Amino acid sequence: MSETIDVVNPFSLERIGTAETSGWDQIDAMLDTAHGLFRNRDAWLPAYQRIEVLKKTARLMEDRFDELALLIASEGGKPLVDAKVEVKRAIDGVELCVHEIGQMAGTEIPMDLTEAGSGRIAFTQREPIGVVVAASAFNHPLNLIVHQVAPAVATGCPVIVKPAQDTPLSCQAFVAMLHEAGLPQDWCRDVVCSNAVAERMITDPRTGFFSFIGSARVGWMLRSKLAPGTRCALEHGGAAPVIVAEDAEIDAMIPLLAKGGFYHSGQVCVSVQRVFAPAAKAEEIAQKLAEAAQALKVGDATDPTVDCGPLIRPGEVDRVEDWVQEALDGGARLLAGGKRLGKTTYAPTVLLDPPAEARVSQQEIFGPVICVYSTGNIAQAIKTANSLPYAFQAAVFTQSLDTAMQAVRGLDATAVMVNDHTAFRVDWMPFAGRRQSGYNTGGIGYTMHDMTQDKMAVIRL
């Protein structure tokens, strides 16, 4: 049975909208329709039609740029200046899908390499993989949806997307624009539903590809329950490490680390969390980070002067407060923050030398906290950085090419940024977690490849 849920501003906790939930009967019908569309090859949308839809969608997004940015800030708590960047990225992502449609080409397979294959020609084509079911996260409520839904539209896959229950409005706005741009409604549906109904949808045998962005605990659990044949991509989090060499330019590094750690109040899967610095410089680096943290304005994300918005729910403030207190009780030094500023906000925080066993050292905090650790040498820093079961993006700051390459080679990460923060990303690059941090590769072109499959034709002459 459908019911209506309130969507609130995570800073003020005031209602900003509502969303209607779907029960299994409704989703079952959507899955049946989507699966029918995929099975009827004569009804597949031709590439030119998909291109037209995506181009028009990008124009609609540009026309509603400010409206979308305010929606992101209002429901997700991302500061307005960063919400505008997200809208720009989302528009670019849609346009990138248009470009990638033209790259969805097969290859010729040489057949006469042996006598058995001679007298034949062969080539491959890319076909849609099936119904895409996507489950998304709250922290980039428009751009994550674009990364999961637009590639499905571009590859010709019917798609059903479940946004985070905290932030459904941006998703609904994007899907509505796809429909307005000419995409038949049954090819893309958004649903808000309970976790139990979502799990039933995700694990249904009609699901051809499952796209997930969220916690490792939930992602791996759902993967273990997928129907035989369902492919998937999982994007989880990490506890991103930064290696600081003796020759790093500290003053140039601090603004980058502060942005990477406190952007969206640390609610980013590759947020700067663990900074490993030479013992003689660790306190100086931590103190300068503390000064940067104290200069940030925390408040309502819809205020254009705010640098750091709220955490998504009051319970997350409680959790971050608990983790920081545990580190302080264990001997960490507090150089900035370390306190809640209200029911929904937590001060940007810098800790020096938290104990290795503390949760801030062992798990992803997903809050505005940067930890600085005193280390003896680069090799020790890399060893400690690699000691967790998570591996996503990492960084090194140095003026030495040898040191940079030592870190690039030694860090267990899918990407190592040299003289930049761990949260750097452009939407066409591969973006993925290793080990418990994820499975398969994100990035528009990579996702489109995952949502298609090869078919080979072998012609005997």
N, C-alpha and C positions, 0 to 999 in steps of 0.2 A: 504494500500500500504506500502511495506517495505521501510525503509530508514536506513541509517547508522548514528550512533551517535559516537562521540568521547569519549573515556575514558581517563581522565587526571590524572596525579599525583597531589594530592590535595595540595602539598607544592609548586611545581614549576608551576603548572597549564599547564604543557606541555603534549601533547598527548602521551599516552603510548600504545594505541590500539584503536580498534573500535568494535562496536557491531551492529548487524543488528536487527532492530525491526520487530515485527510481528503484522499484522493487525488481525481484528476479523475473517476474512475468514480462515486464517491459523490456528488460535487458535481453532476455531470451529471444524475444521477437526481433530486437535489433540485431543480435548475432545471427539469427536465421536469415534475415534480409541481407545482411552484409555477406554472409557465406554464399547465399544464392547469387549475389552480384559477382562474386569472385568465380564461382563455378560456371557461370554463363559467359564464356569467352567472347561471344558475339556482342555482349553488352559492355565490354571493357572500354574505358575512356581513352580515346586516341591522344597521342602526345600533344598535338597542337591544342586540343581542348584543355588539357591540364596546364599547359603553358599560359593560355589565355586567362584561366581562373587565377593562377598564382600571380600573374602580372597585375590583374585588376585588384586582387587582394592587397598587394603591396601599395597600390595607389590609394586604396581605401584607408589603409593604416597611416599613410602619410597625411591624408586629409584629417584624420582623427588623432594626430600625434599627441597633442596636449591632453586630450581626454584619456588616452591609454596610459600616459605617464601618471596622471593623477589617480587613475584606477589602481595601478601597481603600488603607488605610495599609500593609498588609502587602505587596501585590503592586505598588502604584504609587508608594510612598514619599511619599505626601502626608501631612503631619502630621495626627494624629488629630482635632485641633480643626477643621481644614479639611475633613477627610473627612466629619465629621458634617454640616457645611454642605452638602457635595456630596450626601449622602443626602437631606437635606431638599429641596434643589433638584430632585433626581430625582423624588421623590414629587410635588412641586408640578407638575413637568413632565407626569407621567402624568395628574394631575387636570386640567391645562390642556388636554390632548388631549380629554378628555371634554367640556369646555366648548366647544372649537372644533368638535367634531362638529356641535353645534347651530348653528354659524355657516356651515356648508358649504351655503350656499343659492345658487341661481341667480338670474337677474334676468329681468324681462319686457323684451323688445326691441320698441320701437314700430315698427310696420310701415306705418302709413298716412301716413308723412311724405311719400310721393310716391304718385302714382296707381298706379304699378307694384306697390307693396306693399300697397295697400288691400285690404280683404276678407280679411285674414289676421291671426292672432295668433301670437306667438312667445315662447318662453321658453327659458332655459338651465338645465341641471342640471350638477352636478359628479360626475364618475365617476373611479374609481381609474385611475392611469396605467399600471399593469402591475406586473410583478415588480420589487421594489426590492432592489438589491444594495448593501450598505453596507460600507465599510471604515473603521475607526475608529482613533483614536490612544490613546496610553497615559496621557495626563496627567490626564484625568477619566474613569476607566475605567467608571464607572457612568452619570454624567450625559450623556456624549457618546452612549453607547449608547441611552439614553432618547430623546435628541434625534433619533436616526436611526431607531430601531425603533418607538417608540410612535406617531409620526405615521403610519407605514406601517400599523400595526394599526388606528389610528383611521380612516384613509381607506379601509380595506378592501383594501390591497395585500398580497399575499404578500411576505415579506421573508426574505432570507438575509443574515446579518451576520457579517463577519469582524473580530473585535477585534484589537487590537495583540497580537503574539505574546508581549510581555512581560507583558500584563495581561488574560488571557482569563477569569479566574475571576469577576470582577464581571459580565461579559457573560453568562456561563453561568448565574449565579445569577438574573439578571433574566429571561432567556428561560425558565428553569425556572418562575419565578413566573407568567409569562404563561400557560404551559401548565397550571400548577396552578389558575389562575384560570378556566380553561375554554376557552382558545384552542386549537383543534385544532393538533397539532404541525406539520403540514405547512404551516401558514400562517406559521410563524416558525421558522427554523433558525439556529443559530450554528455556525460552522465555523472551525477553525484549519487553515491550509494554507500551503504554500510560496508565495513571491511569484509564481512561474511559474503555478501553479494558480490563484491569485487573479486574475492578469491574464486568464487564459482565461475565468474566470467573469464578470469585469467586462465584458469585451468581447464576450461571447456575445450573439447577436441576441435571445435570449429575455429579456435584461435590459431592462426598460422605463425604469428610473430608477436612476442611480448616485449614491450619496451618499458623499463622501470627506472625511475630516478627516486631514490629515497634511502632508507637505512639498510645497512648490510643484513641485519637480523631479518627484516621482512623480505628483502630481495632474495636472499639465498633460500629462505623457507619457501617462497613462491616458486622459485626455479625447481626445487625438489619435487613439486607437485604438478608440474606442467604435464599436459597430455603428451603421449609419445608422438614425436614429429614436430612439436612446437619449438621453433627457434626463439632465441631471446637475446637481449642486451640489458645488462644491469649496470647502473651507475650509482655507486655508494659514496662514502666519504673517506677521509684520511686524517692524518695529523701532520700536516705538511712541514717538512724540515727545511731549514736554511743553514747552509754552511758559510761562515764568515772567516775568510783568510786573514793572515796578519797584514797583508797589503791592501785590504779593502778600503775604499774611500768612504769612510763612515758618514760624513755629512751628506754625501750624495745618496747613500743607502737608506738613511732613516725615513725620509718621506715615502719611499717605495715600500719599506717594511710596514710602516704605519697604515698605508693604504691597503696593502695586502692582508693585514691582520684585522683592521677595524672596518673595512668596507662591509656595508650591510650588517654592521655589528657582529662581524665574524661568522655570519650564517651562510657560509660558502664552503663547498666541499673541498676546495683546495686553499682555504684561508691560511695565511702564515700563522703557525702555532708554536713551533719549536725552533728557536734560533740558537745555533751552536757557535760560540764565539771564543777566541783565544782568552785564556784565563786573565791575562793582564789587561784586556780591553772589554771584558764582559760587562763590568759595572758601568763603564762609560757608555757603552752601547745601550744598556738597559735604561740608564738615566736619560739619555737623549730620546729614546722611545717614549719614556714616561712624560717628558715635556711635550712631545707631539700628541700623546694621548690626552693630556690635560687641556690642550688647546682645542679639542674637538667639542662641538656643541651637540648635546644629546636631547632629543625631544620628538615631537610629532613629525613624522616623515613628510607630511604635506606642507610643512613650513620650509620654504626654499632656502632658509639660512641654516637648516639642521644638517649636521654631518653624519650622525649616527641615530638611527631610529630605534624603535622598541624591539625586543625579542618577540617572536611570533605569538607566544602565549605566556601568561603569568607563571605557569609551572616551569617554563624554561628559565626564567629569572631565578626561581627557587633552586633549580638544579645547578646553574652556574655559580650561584652564591655558595652552595654546598661544596662544590668541587674546589673553588678558590680557598675556602676556609680550611678544607682538608690539607691543601698544599701549604698554607700558612702554619697550620698546626704542626706540620712535618718539618718546618724549618725554612721554607721559602721566604725571601724578602719581598715585601710589597713596596713598589716604587711609584705606582699610580693606580687609582681606582680602588678595586677591591670592595665595592659596596653597591647595593642597589640604590637607584635614584628615585624609584617609585615602584608601583605595583608591576609596571610593564617594562621598565628600563634598568639597565645595569651599566655602570661606568666603565669606559675603556680602561683596561687593566694591564699592568706590566708586572710580571713576577720574575725575580732573579733566583736561579738555582732551586727550583722546586725539587723535592725528592723524586728519585727515579720511579718509585712505586706509586706515586700519586696519580690519580686519574687524569690530571691535566698533562701528565707526561706519558700516559699509556693509551688514552682514548681521544677521539675527536671531541673537543669541547663545544663546537658550533655556537660560540659566543664571543664577545669582544675581549679576548684574553690572549696575550702574547707572553710566552715563557722564554727567558734567556738563560742558557746554560754555559758554565765555564768549562772549556775543554782544553786538553793538553796539546793536541795536534789534529791535523786534518783527518788522518786515518782513524783516530779514535772517534772523531765527530761523525764520520761516515758510518762507522760500525754501530754507533748508538742510534743514528738516524734510521738505519736499516733494521733495527731490532724489533719493530712492531709488526703485527700481521697485516698492516695496511701499507699500500704503496700507490701513490697517485703522482702528483707533481711535486717537484723539489726545486731548490735554487742554491746557487753559490755566488758569493761576492768576492771578486779578486781582480787584480790587474795582471795576473800571470796566466798565460795560456796553458802552461803545464799544469798549474793548480786547477784551472777550470776543467781541463780534460781529465784530470784525476777524479774530480767530483762527478763529471758526466759519466765516466766509466764505472765509478764505484757506487754511486747512489742507486738504490733499487727504486726506480721511478719510471713512469712512461714518458715523462718530459722533465728535463732539467733546464731551468732558466739561468742564464749567466748574467749577473748584474741586473736582475729584475726579480720581482716578487713572484711567489708561487701561484698566485691567482691569475696570472696573465693568461689570456686566451683570445684567439680569434676563431670565428665559427667554422672556418674551412679546415682547420688543423685537426689531426687526430686527438681525441680527448678521452682518456680511459684510465681506469684503475687496474692495478695488478693485485694478485692474491685476493684478500677479502674486500678490497676496494672496488671490485667490479668485474665485469665479464663482457667481452667484445668491446668495440670501439665506437665512440660517439664522434660528432662532427658531421656536418650535413652530407658530404659526399660519401663518407664511410657508412652512415646510417642508411643512405639510399642503396648502397651496395648490399648491406645486410637484409634489406627489405625486398631484394630481388634474388633470383636464382638463375643459373645457367641452364639453357636447353640447347643441345647440340643436334644438328641435322647432318647425317652422313649420306651422301648421294653416290651411288654406284653408277659409273658412267657406262 
